[in-house]
Amino acid sequence: MKTIKLKTNINCGGCLASITPTFSKWEEVKSWKVDIANPDKVLTVETESLEGQQIIDKLASIGYKAQAM
């Protein structure tokens, strides 16, 4: 299992609600969370097989930005 941390523009409960369906159904994602209290809005993803760029691309497809930390 590996942990991927990304800086995002996910900054509120509404943003979390909009990404939850995508991340909850994504089989490769074992767990995820966003620290919206952190100034970098850090998304932490636990996965066996995904790479950071795949998560960045998925977020972009639903209207959010992310970058490696």
Backbone bond lengths (Angstrom), bond angles and torsions (degrees), N, CA, C in turn:
res aa  C-N    CA-C-N  psi(-1)  N-CA   C-N-CA  omega(-1)  CA-C   N-CA-C  phi
1 M - - - 1.448 - - 1.523 108.00 -
2 K 1.323 115.61 137.64 1.459 119.14 176.27 1.517 109.56 -125.57
3 T 1.312 114.83 156.17 1.455 122.27 179.59 1.513 108.55 -112.28
4 I 1.322 115.26 129.12 1.465 121.55 177.78 1.518 107.29 -115.47
5 K 1.331 116.26 128.79 1.469 121.75 178.22 1.519 108.42 -117.46
6 L 1.333 115.02 130.89 1.456 121.74 -178.79 1.519 110.43 -130.89
7 K 1.305 115.80 142.65 1.457 122.42 171.93 1.527 106.53 -81.89
8 T 1.342 117.71 130.83 1.468 120.81 -175.02 1.522 112.19 -131.44
9 N 1.331 114.25 177.71 1.467 120.21 171.59 1.533 110.63 -110.37
10 I 1.322 116.81 24.97 1.467 123.00 175.32 1.521 106.10 -81.76
11 N 1.340 117.20 108.83 1.462 117.17 -168.95 1.524 116.96 -126.84
12 C 1.340 118.24 8.68 1.461 118.04 -179.28 1.527 110.68 -157.32
13 G 1.308 115.22 173.92 1.453 120.66 178.79 1.516 113.01 -61.46
14 G 1.332 117.07 -34.45 1.461 120.90 177.68 1.521 111.47 -64.50
15 C 1.318 115.95 -40.18 1.473 120.33 176.47 1.521 110.19 -63.09
16 L 1.327 116.30 -44.24 1.466 120.05 178.88 1.524 110.59 -60.48
17 A 1.323 116.22 -41.87 1.463 119.78 179.80 1.522 111.81 -63.53
18 S 1.330 116.68 -33.28 1.466 119.05 -178.35 1.524 113.12 -77.36
19 I 1.330 118.35 -26.02 1.466 119.25 179.07 1.530 112.73 -93.33
20 T 1.334 117.32 -17.60 1.461 121.10 -176.60 1.526 113.43 -55.62
21 P 1.333 120.53 -46.71 1.472 118.52 -179.81 1.531 113.08 -59.50
22 T 1.307 116.88 -39.80 1.471 121.12 -179.45 1.520 111.26 -66.41
23 F 1.316 116.89 -48.68 1.462 120.04 -176.27 1.532 112.26 -74.70
24 S 1.309 117.88 -31.34 1.465 120.83 179.31 1.523 112.04 -69.29
25 K 1.327 117.27 -31.28 1.475 121.13 -179.03 1.524 112.76 -89.84
26 W 1.309 118.44 -10.52 1.456 122.87 -175.45 1.521 108.81 -77.85
27 E 1.320 117.24 105.79 1.463 122.42 -173.09 1.521 113.91 -58.11
28 E 1.321 117.90 -34.34 1.464 121.27 -177.41 1.529 112.79 -72.15
29 V 1.321 117.01 -16.37 1.464 121.95 179.68 1.525 108.31 -89.46
30 K 1.317 116.67 113.80 1.468 121.11 179.80 1.527 111.02 -81.54
31 S 1.324 116.62 -39.24 1.461 121.64 174.49 1.525 108.61 -158.76
32 W 1.317 115.63 157.61 1.461 120.16 178.76 1.520 109.25 -154.92
33 K 1.314 114.93 156.56 1.465 121.29 174.82 1.519 108.46 -159.28
34 V 1.320 115.20 157.01 1.461 121.28 176.48 1.521 107.59 -124.36
35 D 1.318 115.65 128.86 1.470 121.51 176.48 1.527 107.27 -92.47
36 I 1.342 115.98 89.73 1.469 118.67 -177.78 1.530 112.20 -75.44
37 A 1.327 117.85 -11.61 1.466 121.00 175.57 1.528 111.18 -77.98
38 N 1.328 117.33 -23.07 1.459 122.19 178.68 1.530 108.79 -75.51
39 P 1.329 118.89 135.54 1.471 120.61 179.79 1.537 113.49 -56.96
40 D 1.330 117.47 -26.49 1.465 121.22 179.37 1.529 112.77 -88.13
41 K 1.354 117.68 -1.40 1.479 121.85 179.69 1.528 110.41 48.51
42 V 1.315 116.36 59.96 1.461 122.98 -170.18 1.528 111.96 -73.81
43 L 1.332 114.70 122.36 1.459 122.76 172.35 1.520 106.96 -93.69
44 T 1.332 116.18 125.00 1.470 122.25 177.70 1.521 107.75 -113.85
45 V 1.328 116.22 124.14 1.463 121.82 -178.60 1.530 108.70 -122.81
46 E 1.330 115.58 130.20 1.465 122.12 172.79 1.527 106.68 -99.42
47 T 1.336 116.97 126.71 1.455 121.32 -176.99 1.524 110.57 -152.48
48 E 1.311 115.24 156.54 1.464 120.87 174.11 1.529 110.58 -90.66
49 S 1.353 116.41 -36.24 1.462 119.24 -165.83 1.521 116.69 -125.11
50 L 1.312 118.92 -16.01 1.461 119.76 -175.64 1.519 112.08 -77.44
51 E 1.320 114.17 153.83 1.463 122.24 172.40 1.526 107.82 -109.37
52 G 1.313 115.95 159.27 1.460 121.13 -178.79 1.521 113.20 -54.53
53 Q 1.328 117.37 -41.33 1.464 120.47 -177.48 1.528 111.49 -63.95
54 Q 1.313 117.73 -32.91 1.468 120.57 178.29 1.527 110.60 -65.76
55 I 1.308 116.45 -38.11 1.463 120.66 178.10 1.522 109.84 -70.74
56 I 1.314 117.24 -41.80 1.470 121.51 176.90 1.523 109.95 -58.94
57 D 1.325 117.33 -44.72 1.467 121.47 179.77 1.524 111.43 -64.20
58 K 1.333 117.47 -40.97 1.469 121.23 179.65 1.519 109.92 -64.42
59 L 1.321 117.71 -43.30 1.463 120.80 177.70 1.526 110.72 -62.19
60 A 1.325 116.94 -41.94 1.469 120.59 179.09 1.526 110.58 -61.22
61 S 1.327 117.51 -35.77 1.468 120.75 -178.55 1.527 112.13 -67.85
62 I 1.336 117.25 -19.39 1.467 120.07 177.46 1.529 112.23 -112.37
63 G 1.342 115.87 14.45 1.459 120.19 169.40 1.511 117.59 96.49
64 Y 1.325 117.81 15.24 1.463 120.30 -179.61 1.519 110.67 -119.05
65 K 1.313 115.06 156.93 1.460 121.04 179.35 1.525 109.21 -109.84
66 A 1.324 114.64 147.03 1.460 120.41 175.62 1.513 108.74 -149.93
67 Q 1.323 115.52 156.06 1.457 120.72 176.17 1.524 108.57 -149.57
68 A 1.308 114.06 154.96 1.468 119.68 178.86 1.515 109.85 -63.59
69 M 1.310 115.33 149.64 1.473 120.34 179.48 1.507 109.50 -95.79
